[in-house]
């Protein structure tokens, strides 16, 4: 149980730290968040828990293919905000666009044999 709490606190500290950094240094926070920190932490935790490098490799491959649809979110969100759409509406619409694009991407990806 202590191990799970430690993982949670460390992972939360990275996210909170990045958001706090963003209050003063947006570009540096963006750079930090552009790094695959959550992915790296997830792979470290997965390996620490299972000692299964093959499973980590499978997770890494899945992350690679699923990053592509998420990039659309980061284009739609700022565009909507710059158009004067409110923050929460922009977040919601961007999330819906992400899900719709992901579903289409997954359908095409499965036909192409991608590991989705």
C-alpha positions as CSV (number, residue, x, y, z in Angstrom):
1,X,0.0,0.0,0.0
2,X,2.8,2.4,0.8
3,X,4.3,1.7,-2.6
4,X,1.1,2.7,-4.3
5,X,0.9,5.9,-2.3
6,X,4.5,6.7,-3.2
7,X,3.8,6.2,-6.9
8,X,0.7,8.4,-6.7
9,X,2.5,11.2,-4.8
10,X,5.5,11.2,-7.2
11,X,3.3,11.2,-10.3
12,X,1.0,13.9,-8.9
13,X,4.1,16.0,-7.9
14,X,5.3,16.0,-11.5
15,X,1.9,17.2,-12.8
16,X,1.4,19.8,-10.1
17,X,5.0,21.0,-10.5
18,X,4.5,21.4,-14.2
19,X,1.3,23.4,-13.8
20,X,2.9,25.6,-11.1
21,X,5.9,26.2,-13.4
22,X,3.4,27.2,-16.2
23,X,2.2,30.1,-14.1
24,X,5.6,31.8,-14.5
25,X,7.3,30.2,-17.4
26,X,4.8,28.9,-20.0
27,X,7.4,27.9,-22.5
28,X,9.5,25.9,-20.0
29,X,6.4,24.3,-18.6
30,X,5.3,23.3,-22.2
31,X,8.7,21.9,-22.8
32,X,8.6,19.9,-19.6
33,X,5.1,18.6,-20.4
34,X,6.0,17.8,-24.0
35,X,8.4,15.3,-22.6
36,X,6.7,12.0,-22.2
37,X,6.9,12.2,-18.4
38,X,3.7,10.4,-17.6
39,X,4.6,7.7,-20.2
40,X,8.1,7.3,-18.7
41,X,6.7,7.1,-15.2
42,X,4.0,4.5,-16.3
43,X,6.7,2.4,-18.0
44,X,9.0,2.6,-14.9
45,X,6.0,1.6,-12.6
46,X,5.0,-1.2,-15.0
47,X,8.5,-2.6,-15.1
48,X,9.0,-2.2,-11.3
49,X,5.7,-4.0,-10.7
50,X,6.1,-6.8,-13.3
51,X,9.8,-7.0,-14.3
52,X,8.4,-7.7,-17.8
53,X,10.4,-5.7,-20.3
54,X,8.3,-7.1,-23.2
55,X,5.2,-5.6,-21.6
56,X,6.9,-2.3,-21.3
57,X,7.9,-2.5,-25.0
58,X,4.3,-3.2,-25.9
59,X,3.1,-0.3,-23.8
60,X,5.7,2.0,-25.5
61,X,4.6,0.9,-29.0
62,X,0.9,1.5,-28.1
63,X,1.8,5.0,-26.8
64,X,3.6,5.8,-30.0
65,X,0.6,4.9,-32.2
66,X,-1.9,6.6,-29.9
67,X,0.1,9.9,-29.6
68,X,-0.9,10.7,-33.2
69,X,-4.6,11.2,-32.6
70,X,-3.9,13.3,-29.4
71,X,-1.9,15.8,-31.4
72,X,-5.2,17.0,-33.0
73,X,-6.4,18.0,-29.5
74,X,-3.5,20.4,-29.1
75,X,-4.3,22.1,-32.4
76,X,-8.1,22.4,-31.9
77,X,-8.0,23.7,-28.3
78,X,-5.8,26.8,-28.9
79,X,-7.6,27.5,-32.2
80,X,-11.0,27.5,-30.4
81,X,-9.7,29.7,-27.6
82,X,-8.3,32.2,-30.1
83,X,-11.7,32.2,-31.8
84,X,-13.2,33.5,-28.5
85,X,-14.8,30.2,-27.5
86,X,-14.8,29.8,-23.7
87,X,-12.2,27.6,-22.0
88,X,-14.5,24.8,-20.8
89,X,-16.4,24.7,-24.1
90,X,-13.1,24.6,-26.0
91,X,-11.9,21.7,-23.8
92,X,-15.1,19.8,-24.3
93,X,-15.2,20.3,-28.1
94,X,-11.5,19.4,-28.3
95,X,-12.1,16.3,-26.3
96,X,-15.0,15.3,-28.5
97,X,-12.9,15.9,-31.6
98,X,-10.1,13.7,-30.1
99,X,-12.5,10.9,-29.4
100,X,-14.1,11.0,-32.9
101,X,-10.7,11.2,-34.6
102,X,-9.4,8.4,-32.4
103,X,-12.3,6.1,-33.3
104,X,-11.7,6.7,-37.0
105,X,-8.0,6.3,-36.5
106,X,-8.5,3.0,-34.6
107,X,-10.8,1.6,-37.2
108,X,-8.3,2.4,-40.0
109,X,-5.4,1.3,-37.9
110,X,-6.9,-2.1,-37.2
111,X,-7.4,-2.6,-40.9
112,X,-3.7,-1.7,-41.4
113,X,-2.6,-4.0,-38.6
114,X,-1.4,-1.4,-36.2
115,X,-1.2,-2.5,-32.6
116,X,-4.1,-0.3,-31.2
